[in-house]
């Protein structure tokens, strides 16, 4: 498949003329007459790990006063596998307070992002992160994004070995340009530009974003099939023998455009660990680079490349570039996707506590002083901080001697009570950022889903389902950042206060859901779910999940784009 080079999208032209992602960012930053960047720089800056946004709650007010919209920036860290030291958390806490809204946001890709950073604060923010040995390189943009991996070390004795692949892949797939260091950290340009030649991304980068996940069965908290490329660790006799490779996952879609769709990854085969795994990952990226659609960005993700080429042709091209064939996939099974809350101990004797972090928002509110509590814990130096793809925080790697002190702080700030009192559906919920900062949002998500669940909880109690881990996910638009299509109940915003209701996904991440009803407001959502959950409670088989029940009862058909 070849892309018509004469019909490139505007973003493709911006990338190739950007001087290796430098653009005119330095000049944009110096323009104090506006809070915005130059138009082309708004695309270039994504490759540096940030988006230009504005406060949509204040658009109308500012427009009425003939004022510029209140522009600000979201900065996202590159954290392969989602791990911070206590010292880095302390620094992050203060950076968030000095430069952003103050809220520390855990994303569905196992990293941290800060919102509301004014243009004059962007460079100081990145410089502050650099002092903590943190960066935001390639956290956004048409490149490999943050590589995710099962978060909890108690899940496998081989967790550390498998987890290390997240950093290896992230490093291998980093852009080679020094633009980030020149623009934000004031480093001098290289005397020999050939030193930043980029054989992977060349001067055009990828057609769209590229996401990699690593899963350790039987746990699938990373939603491995929802990624462009998924590595499923195969362990035999307590030894990592390699990975099954799945490709072509991606959950973005566009309302009213039938050519766009969510899709779960297809398993291509098995590869041995080490250099062969890294080679396979690299060449899958190059096949997408050379064959992805660069004319229509709505059709540019790897899933569309695979569906246009055909799975077998895509696999053959990958094998030809690798110089070896993929072996037949090995058997595996996922039996859990939710996080393990509370205390757990791993095989080395270290302790871990998973904190319920609703919608991934670490802040102090009238319910719990979560942000202050995490700062006090970080100050002890006794716990690392890990993040899950379900937007929760794990206090990790705690020595047995330090556990009492950490537990005392958790009790002091009510964190244990906060975590234990959260209902099962609430603990399984995911929401994207949506309003007030996402420019694509049509409806609320992270600010509204907690309220909706509060109104659903009496319905769950009425039907005896309060302890059922039914997965519910909400997004403010169809782009899928909160993975709503891979939930038992998905709510996708269509307009302010209205959502499409999707049902029929499975609990473990193998099957997409299907649209059931369109454009429902809150009373309609509650009424529909009251009826559906009531029938499920009365008629389900022993051990049957809500998603499986909806398929068995033919309320919706199995989505053909599910994992295979």
MOGI-V859794 format. One line per field, one symbol per residue. ss: DSSP state (a for helix, b for strand, c for the rest). psi: psi as a letter, one per 20 degrees, with the letter a starting at -180 (. if undefined). A space follows every 10 residues. Layout:
BEGIN
ss = ???
psi = ???
END
This chain:
BEGIN
ss = ccccccccca aaaaaacccc ccccaaaaaa ccccccccaa aaaaaaaacb bbbbcaaaaa aaaacccccc bbbbbbcccc ccbbcaaaaa aaaaaaaaac cccbbbcccc cbbbbbbcaa aaaaaaaaaa accccccccc cccbcccbbc ccaaacccaa aaaaaaaaaa aaccccccaa aaaaaccccc ccaaaacccc cccccccccb cbbbbbccbc cccaaaccbb bbbbbbccbb bbbbbbbccb cccccccccc ccbccbbbbb bcccaaaaaa aaaaaaaaaa acccccaaac caaaaaaaac aaaaaaaaaa aaccccbccc cccccbcccc cbbbbccccc bbbbbccaaa bbcbccccba aaaaaaaaaa cccbbbbccc ccbbbbbbca aaaaaaaaaa aaccaaaaaa accaaaaacb bccccccccc ccccccccaa aaaaaaaaaa aacccccccc cbbbbccccc cccaaaccbb bbbbbccbbb bbbccccccc cccbbbbbbb caaaaaaaaa aaaaaaaaac cccccaaaaa aacccccccc cccc
psi = pqpoiilqqh hghgghjjll jhbkgggghi niiqirrqgh hhghhhijkq qprroihjgg ghghjkqqqn qaqpppqonp impqrhhhgg ggghgghhia ihpooprikk aqqqrkpqhi igghghhghh hjlqrjpkia rmrpappqqp hoiihqijgg ghhhhghggg ghjpqiqjgg hgghjkqqqq hoiiijpnhg icjibrhaqp ppqpqnqjpl iimhijqgpp popopplkpo iapppqqjqp jqrppiniiq qqpqqpphaq qqrchhghgg gghhghgggi iqojgohiki rhhhgghghq ghhgghgghg hhjqqqrqqq qrppjphrqo qapqpaiiiq qpppppnpjj oorpaigqmg ggghghghhh jiproqqrij krpporlpqh highgghghg ggjjhggggh iprgghhiqq qrgcqjhpii phrrfhihgh gghhhhhhgg ghjkjhjplp ppqpqirjij hjlhikrhop opphrpjqqp pqriqriijh pqaqpgqqlp aghhghgghg gghgggghiq rpiprgghgh ghjkhrqppi jrq.
END
